[in-house]
């Protein structure tokens, strides 16, 4: 699993049959990259999420008919990162 921040929703007039009823969001990863993922949890812009990649994750969370392997699996309320990493996730309080 990886941590990323939701940038915005992605939508279009046409999509694969397996994506009916699914929301797609664009995420910014900690290394500055972007990835699109299916979000069944309702994360909004600016929120931090955990996302995972793989058919096993997709099958267990959304079903094998979904035509995407990047899946939002959690919306973060807090995170504690190793001080040596120097990472700061704005908007997330340090976990107790």
Order of alpha helices (4+ residues) and beta strands (2+ residues): beta-beta-beta-beta-alpha-beta-beta-beta
